[in-house]
Amino acid sequence: MKKIVIAHPLQQHSYRTAEALDNEGMLKKYITTVYYDENKKIYKILEKILKKDNIKRMHGRKNNHVEKHLKIYNELLGLLYLFISKIDKHKIIEPKLYTFLTNKFGKNVYKYIKNNDVDCVIMYDITAYKCFSLLQKHKSKCVKILDMSNTPAPTIRKIILNEISKKDIKYKKSLQKRMKSYSKKRCERYQKELDYADYFFALSKDVKKILISNGIEEDRILYVPLGVDISTFECKEYIQKKDNDKLQFLFVGRVEATKGIFYLIQAFKELKDLNIELTIVGGISSKDNELLDDINNCDNIVYCGLKQKSEMNDVFKKSDVYIMPSLFEGFSLSLIEAMSSGVPVITTKNSMADDVVENGKEGFVIDSASTEQIKEKILWFYNNRDKIPEMGKNARKLAEQYTWKNYKSNLSKAIRKIKI
């Protein structure tokens, strides 16, 4: 039985990873910074000053499988980072604080591994550099696994730089702000993180392809897609749309340039004479004036802001087609959630399309950064609305494969393939 450490300074899907390994008797320790404990003074204070939504998120940082294996380092620094990340809209302090946090945290994880009997450590992309570099430097026998929750950072940098270089692209400020998280110096660090890893968990086939194109041997890449809580999303009841009914499209995610939002808004601008409507759900910076003005000046676009998770089932059920035009995406939970609700999709080749969409069956796959291709598929659905119910049922059927139960099973199989 392998003795495995999971280490994440924040959270992501690491609790699910911990559950899977704990069930197999392989989890030795779960290491993090922020973990909710109602008996600690700091959390009693936060209960009194945080807003209701943030209190709910804070309570979510707790898990029975994690509890019995828990080790906490740099807790106050982790809390400070979470606070700064919420208020630093211009990414002035946040990137530097993130590097400082992951360095301090990584050193502590390394010390734990050095002083304990550990077979392997699972860490997550853009968090693992310091720990992995120390393990490499001191020739530790501990196997290093990098869980790739997103497209590799050096590739993301290339994609954003390519967008910024375009003469006619809008929302450059949004792209430039995003680039602060993918500076040349930081991506050199993230490249070394990739170089130091022994194995990789790829959450999508697109991420696996990119890793292979960067020279990583295929047998070191283990395909372990995430899951969603399928039971929380009811498959919508289909009422055949009449020709004069408004066709409802939906986008869910951060409203920023890297999500392909420019191309999506432009498509709806150019199709303003059609009886269609786009609903946008997600956070947007109040400083993105150009983006806000574009949305507000489009009669066929409705911006709803952020929604509670409990509201999303109804949001998906009111839509006819979901659009995910991202320039890059590791594993899009919102895409699977839409499909779980029985909604066909339009998504890009960079948004885990190879995993979930067969053209004309669950939806369509298009190139990223293409207004014309978005328009083409919108028009297809507009003119073939009778096909939507069947495509929605196909989407739901495929989404049923992406459960947390299957994730845990796939992860356990992947771990057993690793040579220790």
Helices and strands as residue ranges (DSSP letters): E 4-7, H 14-23, E 27-32, H 41-49, H 52-59, H 64-67, E 70-72, H 75-87, H 94-115, E 120-124, H 129-137, E 143-148, H 153-164, H 172-179, G 180-182, H 184-196, E 199-202, H 205-213, G 218-220, E 221-223, G 230-232, E 247-252, G 257-259, H 261-270, E 276-281, H 289-296, E 301-305, G 309-311, H 312-317, E 321-324, H 333-340, E 345-348, H 353-356, E 363-366, H 371-383, G 385-387, H 388-399, H 404-417
